[in-house]
Amino acid sequence: MQNTSSSLAWLNQFPELNGLDQHANDLLAKYVRIVEAPIGTIGYREGTPCGAYVMRLAGRSRVYKMSSSGREILLYRVAAGETCVITTTCLLGNSDYPASTIVEEPIRDALIPAAAFNQLMLDSSIFRKFVMTNYGALISDLIVLLDEVAFHSLDARLAKVLLDANSTQISRTHQQIADELGTAREVVSRQLKRLELKGSVSLGRGQVEIINRSALEKLANT
């Protein structure tokens, strides 16, 4: 990751923090680092210590869990204006990362070192409310993911992934879709082929085209 000069202008992306007192602003101005990283950069790896609170200013990364067999499942993504729930969990619990993250779109982050984060949590009610509100919302998202994995069929989850792309042309390989669903590529390929035979999608090299959106919506709600 590349360090760049830091100022408090980045705070404008988080209006919930408008009204921080001078002490909090001084801590941020003194300790925050602005970092940038290109696509493919590993932000953190499972089992490594957590050193800073992440506030995403631009770009996107995915947070994922890897099984002992090498199979990956997507937990969530962190986009501009968001924070990372696993990072928050590790800082609050003084624990190592239980998952990994990789950059999908070039990112720009404001990093608050652990010591400054802990001080802000003690001293600033505005900062503390911001952290816990975001933490609660992200935990809710993870519970939704758990519900989908535990109680929804794979074909319904696949339909939802395709619909969530918000495009009729989805440039994604079968392996990438499998990683997002936490299953094997062969399983996704079979499911996509069935959808193609039913006229719901059309398959190309590294691409899926949605033909019948209403059919996918019906499947996603089963």
N, C-alpha and C positions, 0 to 999 in steps of 0.2 A: 504494500500500500504506500501511496505517496502522501507526505504531509504537506499542507499548504498553510498560509498565514491565517490566523484566527481573529475574528472580531465578533461582536454580538449581533451583527446584521442578520445572521442565520436564524435568530430567535423569532423573526417575523413570520417564519413558516409554522410556528406553534403559538397561535393566538391565545391559547389557554395559559400561557406563561407571561402574558402582558401584565404588569403589575408586580413582578418580582421586586423585592426590596433591594436596596443598594448593596447590601452584604451579599445576597445571592448573585447579583449581577457581577460583583467583583470576583467572586469565586469562579464563575463561568469564564469571565474574561481572562483570568489568570491561568486556569487549568485546562480548558477545552482545547482539543486538537481537531482541526478539520482535515480529514483524510479522503483521498480518492483512490479508486481501484477499478481496473478494467474487467471486462467479461472473463469469466473463468477463474478469477481470484478466489482462493479459499479464505473466507473471513475468519472462521474458527473451526476447529476439529473437535469431535467428541472426545471427552476425557482431558481436555486442556483447561487450564485455569481461566477464569473470566476476569479481565482487567479493567473494563470500562463499560459505561452505559451508552448504548447506541441510539442516536437520533438521526433518522434518514432524511437527508436534504434533497437527494436526487437519485434516480436509478432504482434498481430492484434486485433482490437476491432471494434465493429460496433456502429454506431451512428444512433439513431432511434427516431421517434416521436410517442407518444402514444395519442390516442384519448380519449375523456371522457368516451367512452364505453369500453375502455381497448384494443382496436385494435391497433396493432403496424404496422408502415411502416418503412422499412429501408431507410435511407437517403444516407449513404455511409459507407465505411470501411476505417480505418486508419491502414496502414501497415508500415513495417520498411522503413525508409528513407522518410517518409511523415510527414506532419503536419495536424492539425485539423482546417478546415475552420470555424466551429462554434466557436471554442475557439478564433480564430483570430478576427472574427466578434465581439465577446463580448468584447475583449480587446480594439479594435479600437473604439467601440461604447459605452464602459463603461456600458454594459448591462448584465443581467443575462442570463444563458444558456436557449435557447428555445427548447432544446431537451435533450436526455440522451444518455449515452454510457455504454457499457458493454464489458468486455474482452472476446474474443473468443479463443485466443491463448496467453499463458503467455507473458506479455509485459515487456519491459524495456524502460523507457522514460527519456529524459532530460527535466526538467521543468525549465523555466525561469520565475521567479516571475514577476508580473505585473509591478512593479516599474522599475525593471531592463530592462524589455522588452520595456517600454516606453522610457527609456533613450537611449537604443540602437537604437530605431527608429529615435530618434532625432539626435544622434551623428554619426551613421555609415551608409553611403550610401550603402555599400555592404550588410549589414544586412537588411536594409530597402528594397532593391531590391529583396532579397531572400524571404522575407515575402510577398511582394506584388505579386511577380511572382507565388508563390505557391497558394496564395489566389485567384488569377485570374483563375488559372487552375482548382481549386476545385469548384469555382463558375460555371465554364463551365460544370463540371460534374453534378452539381445540376440542371442546366438548361436542360441537356440531360434527367435526371430523370423526371423532370416536363413534358417534351415533351412526354416521354413514358407513363406516367400516364394519361396525358390529351388526347393524340391522338392515342394511340395504344390499341388494344383490349387486354383483359386479357389473352386469349390463346396465343397471340403473345408474351406477356411479360413473360408468363410461359415458353414458348419454349426457350426464350433468357436466362432465369435463368438456365434452365437445360443445355444449351449449354455452358454457361459461367463457369460451373463447370469443364470443360476441362477433363472429365472422363466419361467413359461409365457406371461406377458404382457410383451412387450418394447416399451417406449415409446421408440422411436428411429426417426428418419426414414431413408429410403434413402440420403440424402446423408451422414448421420452414420455409417452402416455403411460406406459407400464410403470415407469418410475414414479409418476405422479399418483398412480393408483396402488402402488406397493405390491405389484404382481409381476408375473413373468411376461416377456415380450410375446412368446408364443400364445399365451392366453388372450392377450389383447388382439393379436392378429386374427385369431379365430373369431372373437366377438365382433371385430370390425367387418370381417368377411360375411358374417351372418347379417349384420346391418346392411351391408351392400346388397346381398341377395334379396333382402326385404325392400330395397329401394330407398332406404333412409339416408345412405351416404354413398359417395363414389370415392374409390381409393386410387391414389397415384403414388409416385415415388416421393416419400417424405411429406406427403400431403393427404389430407382428408377433406372432402367437399361435402357439406351438408346439403342434401337434396330435399328431405322431408323433415322440416323442423318440428312440425306438430307431432309427428310420430316419435321423435326423440323426446319432446316435452312430456308426452304421455308415458314413455318408458321411464324417464327420470323421476316421475312422481309415483312409481309403483313401489 
